[in-house]
Amino acid sequence: MTDGERIRRAREKSGLSLSAAGKRLGVTRQAVHQWENDTHSPTLRTARRIATAMGMSLSDMLKE
């Protein structure tokens, strides 16, 4: 499973749309979409924010 697939799974598990996740993270819907499709990768700092926004630890979000 790729990092993008894990991000998508965490977002969907949290019940957030792409737009809602973007708003919560302070980024565009397109940025979230690019992370989920592995066309761009979030920085470590942003990955931590993603995990926090999804209610999990970074290590839990990145586990396979």
C-alpha positions in Angstrom: 0.0 0.0 0.0 1.4 3.4 -0.9 1.5 6.5 1.3 -1.2 8.0 -0.9 -3.5 5.0 -0.4 -3.0 5.3 3.4 -3.8 9.0 3.3 -7.0 8.3 1.3 -8.0 5.4 3.7 -7.4 7.7 6.7 -9.5 10.5 5.2 -12.3 8.2 4.2 -12.3 6.5 7.7 -12.6 10.0 9.2 -15.6 10.7 6.9 -14.0 13.7 5.2 -14.4 14.7 1.6 -11.4 16.0 -0.3 -12.6 19.5 0.2 -13.3 19.1 3.9 -9.8 17.5 4.4 -8.2 20.4 2.5 -10.0 23.0 4.6 -9.1 21.2 7.8 -5.4 21.1 6.7 -5.3 24.6 5.3 -4.5 23.3 1.8 -6.5 22.9 -1.5 -8.6 19.9 -2.4 -6.2 19.5 -5.3 -3.3 19.1 -2.9 -5.0 16.3 -1.0 -5.9 14.7 -4.3 -2.3 14.8 -5.4 -1.1 13.2 -2.2 -3.6 10.5 -2.4 -2.7 9.7 -6.0 1.0 9.8 -5.2 1.8 12.5 -7.7 3.1 14.7 -4.9 4.2 13.9 -1.4 3.4 15.9 1.7 6.3 17.1 3.8 6.9 15.4 7.1 5.4 18.4 8.9 2.3 18.2 6.7 2.1 14.4 7.1 1.9 15.0 10.9 -0.8 17.6 10.4 -2.7 15.1 8.2 -2.5 12.4 10.9 -3.6 14.8 13.6 -6.5 16.0 11.4 -7.6 12.4 10.9 -7.4 11.6 14.6 -4.4 9.3 14.5 -0.7 9.2 15.1 1.7 9.5 12.2 3.0 6.0 12.7 -0.5 4.6 12.8 -1.4 6.4 9.6 1.7 5.1 7.8 1.4 1.5 9.0 0.5 -1.1 6.3 
